[in-house]
């Protein structure tokens, strides 16, 4: 059985920088209010007309593929993670395959919100281990800005998110001391509605007339109504305090699980890269685990929460700045809507 390694990393962030002060033009907020609650100072927003989730993914993918010493034609599987696809369907995986001129390879789209890049990495890892594929492109890309409500009513959500993309190429290695050591995936849907976007969706797809067309069953309904749009029901909902309380429990749990599975401890971690959800969550987890500032990488201050893209962007930036070197033990960890949480332990 092979072990998989990250052979190439790439990331892309849009040129448009929006500071906290910029957001005060649209809503009642302040730089101090945002920094105190999230640690965010600025974020990037994609060009509304020329940039999409797929085009940003393509930018990141080109860099990752080049650094892996391969070509787009050599990629034999795509795993695309996003909550902001170009279309409701089809998924972005096939769009990326088309735009990059790849062969007629498989394309898998993953929906696990903030945890989905680690979920995607885990899936890719299994394919590499079995020898089914040799060059897998794993992408996380998000264009949140097009769906955000920049009014005061939504400030607890809209000030958090940014746009961007990150990608890695996984390849097999026969070096037993390097590569992905293990991945760990979890979910608990008990409180799924605490962080969710309810519409558009089928959970309330009821017949709108008093008399359905067939006497024995109700058919049809409205995917999205004018009332939902006008009332704000189509906007994301988040109970921030509840999410925070859950995250600071599950983050350290899944990190410790990965370490225990490999007979390692917190002291062995060279770099922890958490999903960039909230700087306060990362700092709390860092304190619980007894990690130094040099052992944790955060860049949410510059980019906001880019959900699926946050870990590969941070991973790419950490590698580019020399914070990851050969032999280092790198831990990736994420927690998000669902709730889902996950970790991956990598020997570089």
C-alpha positions as CSV (number, residue, x, y, z in Angstrom):
1,X,0.0,0.0,0.0
2,X,1.2,3.5,-0.9
3,X,1.3,6.5,1.3
4,X,0.1,9.8,-0.2
5,X,2.1,13.0,-0.2
6,X,1.4,16.6,-1.1
7,X,3.6,17.1,-4.2
8,X,2.4,20.7,-5.0
9,X,0.5,23.5,-3.4
10,X,-1.0,26.6,-4.9
11,X,-3.4,29.3,-3.8
12,X,-5.1,32.4,-5.2
13,X,-6.7,35.4,-3.5
14,X,-8.5,38.2,-5.4
15,X,-6.9,41.6,-5.7
16,X,-9.9,43.5,-4.2
17,X,-9.0,44.2,-0.5
18,X,-11.9,45.2,1.8
19,X,-10.9,46.4,5.2
20,X,-13.1,46.6,8.2
21,X,-13.3,50.3,7.7
22,X,-14.6,49.7,4.2
23,X,-17.5,47.7,5.6
24,X,-18.7,50.6,7.7
25,X,-19.9,52.2,4.5
26,X,-22.5,49.5,4.2
27,X,-23.5,48.6,7.8
28,X,-23.3,49.7,11.4
29,X,-20.1,48.2,12.5
30,X,-16.5,49.2,13.3
31,X,-13.0,48.0,13.0
32,X,-12.8,47.5,16.7
33,X,-16.0,45.5,16.8
34,X,-14.9,43.1,14.1
35,X,-11.3,42.6,15.4
36,X,-12.5,42.0,18.9
37,X,-14.9,39.2,17.9
38,X,-13.1,37.6,15.0
39,X,-9.5,38.9,14.7
40,X,-10.2,39.9,11.1
41,X,-8.7,43.1,9.7
42,X,-9.4,42.7,6.0
43,X,-10.6,40.2,3.4
44,X,-10.5,39.7,-0.4
45,X,-13.6,39.9,-2.6
46,X,-13.6,38.4,-6.1
47,X,-14.5,40.6,-9.1
48,X,-18.3,40.2,-9.3
49,X,-18.3,39.7,-13.1
50,X,-15.0,38.2,-14.2
51,X,-14.1,35.8,-11.3
52,X,-16.0,32.7,-10.2
53,X,-15.4,29.9,-7.8
54,X,-14.1,27.8,-10.8
55,X,-11.8,30.5,-12.2
56,X,-10.2,31.1,-8.8
57,X,-9.8,27.4,-8.4
58,X,-8.1,27.2,-11.8
59,X,-5.5,29.8,-10.7
60,X,-4.7,27.9,-7.6
61,X,-4.6,24.6,-9.5
62,X,-2.2,25.8,-12.1
63,X,0.3,26.7,-9.4
64,X,-0.1,23.4,-7.5
65,X,0.2,21.3,-10.7
66,X,3.3,23.2,-11.8
67,X,5.0,22.8,-8.4
68,X,4.2,19.1,-8.4
69,X,6.2,18.8,-11.6
70,X,3.3,17.5,-13.6
71,X,0.6,18.8,-16.1
72,X,-3.1,19.2,-16.2
73,X,-3.3,16.3,-18.6
74,X,-1.6,14.0,-16.0
75,X,-4.3,14.7,-13.4
76,X,-6.4,11.5,-13.1
77,X,-9.0,12.6,-10.5
78,X,-10.5,15.9,-9.2
79,X,-12.0,16.5,-5.8
80,X,-13.6,19.9,-5.5
81,X,-14.7,21.3,-2.2
82,X,-17.0,24.4,-2.0
83,X,-20.2,25.8,-0.6
84,X,-20.5,28.5,-3.3
85,X,-20.6,26.6,-6.6
86,X,-21.0,28.4,-9.9
87,X,-24.2,26.6,-10.5
88,X,-26.7,24.8,-8.2
89,X,-25.8,21.9,-10.4
90,X,-23.6,20.6,-12.0
91,X,-20.7,20.9,-9.5
92,X,-17.5,22.9,-10.0
93,X,-15.4,19.7,-10.5
94,X,-16.5,19.2,-14.1
95,X,-16.2,22.9,-14.8
96,X,-12.6,22.9,-13.6
97,X,-11.9,19.8,-15.7
98,X,-13.3,21.6,-18.8
99,X,-11.5,24.9,-18.3
100,X,-8.1,23.2,-17.7
101,X,-8.4,21.0,-20.7
102,X,-8.0,17.8,-18.7
103,X,-8.8,14.3,-19.9
104,X,-12.2,12.7,-19.2
105,X,-11.4,12.0,-15.6
106,X,-13.6,11.6,-12.6
107,X,-14.7,14.8,-10.7
108,X,-16.1,14.6,-7.2
109,X,-17.7,17.5,-5.4
110,X,-17.7,17.6,-1.6
111,X,-20.1,19.5,0.6
112,X,-19.0,19.5,4.2
113,X,-18.7,23.3,4.5
114,X,-15.7,24.4,6.6
115,X,-14.4,20.8,7.1
116,X,-14.6,19.8,3.5
117,X,-11.0,20.4,2.5
118,X,-9.8,17.9,5.1
119,X,-12.6,15.6,4.1
120,X,-11.5,15.9,0.5
121,X,-7.9,15.3,1.4
122,X,-9.0,12.1,3.3
123,X,-10.9,10.8,0.3
124,X,-7.9,11.5,-2.0
125,X,-5.6,9.8,0.4
126,X,-7.6,6.6,0.2
127,X,-7.5,6.6,-3.6
128,X,-3.8,7.1,-3.6
129,X,-3.2,4.3,-1.0
130,X,-5.0,1.7,-3.0
131,X,-3.1,2.6,-6.1
132,X,-6.3,3.6,-8.0
133,X,-5.0,7.1,-8.9
134,X,-1.5,8.7,-9.0
135,X,-2.2,12.4,-9.5
136,X,-5.2,13.8,-7.6
137,X,-6.1,17.4,-7.6
138,X,-7.8,18.5,-4.4
139,X,-9.3,22.0,-4.5
140,X,-11.1,24.3,-2.0
141,X,-12.5,27.4,-3.6
142,X,-15.1,30.0,-2.4
143,X,-16.8,33.1,-3.7
144,X,-18.8,34.1,-0.7
145,X,-19.1,37.8,-1.5
146,X,-21.8,37.4,-4.2
147,X,-24.2,35.9,-1.7
148,X,-23.5,38.1,1.4
149,X,-25.9,40.6,2.7
150,X,-24.0,43.8,3.5
151,X,-26.6,45.3,5.8
152,X,-26.6,45.7,9.5
153,X,-29.0,42.8,10.0
154,X,-26.4,40.4,8.7
155,X,-23.2,41.9,10.1
156,X,-22.5,39.0,12.5
157,X,-22.1,36.8,9.4
158,X,-21.1,39.0,6.5
159,X,-18.0,40.6,8.2
160,X,-16.5,37.2,8.6
161,X,-16.2,35.8,5.1
162,X,-13.8,36.3,2.2
163,X,-13.1,34.8,-1.2
164,X,-10.2,32.7,-2.5
165,X,-9.0,29.3,-3.6
166,X,-6.3,26.8,-2.6
167,X,-5.2,23.5,-4.2
168,X,-2.9,20.6,-3.7
169,X,-1.7,17.7,-5.9
170,X,-1.5,14.4,-4.1
171,X,0.9,11.7,-5.4
172,X,2.0,8.3,-4.0
173,X,5.3,7.9,-2.2
174,X,7.1,4.8,-1.0
175,X,8.9,6.8,1.8
176,X,7.4,5.3,4.9
177,X,8.4,8.3,7.0
178,X,6.7,10.9,4.9
179,X,3.2,11.9,3.6
180,X,-0.3,11.8,5.2
181,X,0.0,9.7,8.3
182,X,-3.7,9.6,9.1
183,X,-7.0,11.5,8.7
184,X,-10.0,11.6,11.1
185,X,-13.5,12.6,10.1
186,X,-16.6,13.2,12.4
187,X,-20.1,14.6,12.2
188,X,-23.1,15.2,14.5
189,X,-26.2,16.6,12.9
190,X,-28.1,17.1,16.2
191,X,-27.7,20.9,16.0
192,X,-27.4,21.3,12.3
193,X,-29.7,24.3,12.1
194,X,-27.4,26.4,14.3
195,X,-25.3,27.2,11.3
196,X,-27.1,26.8,8.1
197,X,-28.5,28.3,4.9
198,X,-32.1,27.0,4.8
199,X,-33.2,28.3,1.4
200,X,-33.1,27.4,-1.4
201,X,-33.9,23.9,-0.3
202,X,-36.4,21.1,-0.3
203,X,-37.1,20.9,3.4
204,X,-40.1,23.2,3.2
205,X,-41.2,22.3,-0.3
206,X,-45.0,22.2,0.3
207,X,-47.8,22.7,-2.2
208,X,-48.9,26.3,-2.0
209,X,-52.6,25.8,-3.0
210,X,-55.1,24.5,-0.6
211,X,-56.1,21.7,-3.1
212,X,-53.2,19.7,-4.6
213,X,-53.7,18.4,-8.1
214,X,-53.9,14.8,-7.0
215,X,-56.1,13.8,-4.1
216,X,-53.8,11.3,-2.4
217,X,-50.5,13.2,-2.3
218,X,-49.0,16.7,-2.5
219,X,-46.8,17.4,-5.5
220,X,-44.8,20.3,-6.6
221,X,-44.0,23.4,-4.6
222,X,-41.7,26.4,-4.9
223,X,-37.9,26.1,-4.8
224,X,-37.6,29.8,-3.9
225,X,-40.3,32.3,-3.2
226,X,-40.5,36.1,-3.4
227,X,-41.5,36.1,0.2
228,X,-38.3,34.2,1.2
229,X,-36.1,36.7,-0.7
230,X,-37.8,39.7,0.8
231,X,-37.8,38.5,4.4
232,X,-34.1,37.5,4.4
233,X,-34.9,33.8,4.8
234,X,-32.4,33.0,2.0
235,X,-29.5,34.5,4.1
236,X,-27.1,32.3,6.1
237,X,-28.0,31.8,9.8
238,X,-25.4,31.4,12.5
239,X,-25.7,31.2,16.3
240,X,-22.1,32.4,16.8
241,X,-21.9,31.6,20.6
242,X,-23.2,28.1,20.1
243,X,-20.8,27.4,17.3
244,X,-17.8,28.8,19.3
245,X,-18.6,26.6,22.3
246,X,-18.8,23.5,20.1
247,X,-15.7,24.3,18.0
248,X,-13.4,24.8,21.0
249,X,-14.3,21.3,22.2
250,X,-14.1,19.5,18.9
251,X,-11.0,21.1,17.6
252,X,-8.7,19.9,20.3
253,X,-10.4,16.5,20.4
254,X,-9.8,15.7,16.8
255,X,-6.2,17.0,16.9
256,X,-5.5,14.8,20.0
257,X,-7.1,11.9,18.2
258,X,-4.7,12.3,15.2
259,X,-1.7,12.5,17.5
260,X,-2.7,9.5,19.6
261,X,-3.3,7.4,16.5
262,X,0.4,8.0,15.6
263,X,1.9,7.7,19.1
264,X,2.7,11.4,19.1
265,X,2.0,14.4,21.4
266,X,1.3,18.1,21.1
267,X,5.0,18.8,21.6
268,X,5.7,16.9,18.3
269,X,3.7,19.3,16.2
270,X,5.9,21.7,14.2
271,X,2.9,23.5,12.7
272,X,-0.9,23.4,13.4
273,X,-2.9,24.9,10.6
274,X,-6.5,25.2,11.8
275,X,-9.4,26.2,9.5
276,X,-9.5,30.0,9.6
277,X,-13.0,30.4,11.2
278,X,-12.2,32.8,13.9
279,X,-8.9,34.0,15.4
280,X,-10.4,33.7,18.9
281,X,-11.2,30.0,18.4
282,X,-7.7,29.3,17.1
283,X,-6.1,31.2,20.1
284,X,-8.4,29.3,22.5
285,X,-7.4,25.9,21.0
286,X,-3.7,26.9,21.0
287,X,-3.9,27.7,24.7
288,X,-5.7,24.4,25.5
289,X,-3.1,22.4,23.7
290,X,-0.2,24.3,25.2
291,X,1.2,25.3,21.8
292,X,3.5,28.2,21.2
293,X,2.9,31.0,18.6
294,X,5.5,29.4,16.4
295,X,3.5,26.1,16.3
296,X,0.3,27.7,15.0
297,X,-0.3,29.4,11.7
298,X,-3.2,31.9,11.3
299,X,-3.9,34.3,8.4
300,X,-7.6,35.0,8.9
301,X,-6.5,38.6,9.8
302,X,-5.8,39.2,6.1
303,X,-8.3,36.9,4.3
304,X,-11.3,36.4,6.6
305,X,-12.9,33.0,6.6
306,X,-12.7,31.4,3.2
307,X,-14.2,28.1,4.5
308,X,-13.1,25.3,2.1
309,X,-10.2,27.4,0.8
310,X,-8.9,28.5,4.2
311,X,-6.7,25.5,5.0
312,X,-5.1,25.2,1.5
313,X,-4.5,29.0,1.4
314,X,-2.9,28.9,4.8
315,X,-0.9,25.8,4.0
316,X,0.4,27.4,0.8
317,X,1.3,30.6,2.5
318,X,3.0,28.8,5.4
319,X,5.1,26.8,2.9
320,X,6.0,29.8,0.8
321,X,7.2,31.7,3.8
322,X,9.4,28.9,5.1
323,X,7.3,27.9,8.0
324,X,7.1,24.3,6.7
325,X,10.3,22.3,6.0
326,X,11.2,18.7,5.1
327,X,10.5,16.4,8.0
328,X,8.1,18.8,9.8
329,X,5.0,17.4,11.4
330,X,2.0,19.4,10.2
331,X,-1.5,19.0,11.6
332,X,-4.6,20.3,9.7
333,X,-7.8,20.7,11.6
334,X,-11.3,22.0,10.8
335,X,-14.8,22.4,12.3
336,X,-17.9,23.6,10.6
337,X,-21.5,23.5,9.7
338,X,-23.3,20.2,10.1
339,X,-21.6,19.9,12.5
340,X,-18.6,18.3,11.0
341,X,-15.0,18.3,12.1
342,X,-11.8,16.6,10.9
343,X,-8.0,16.5,11.2
344,X,-5.1,15.3,9.1
345,X,-1.6,14.6,10.3
346,X,1.2,15.0,7.7
347,X,4.9,14.4,7.8
348,X,6.4,16.8,5.3
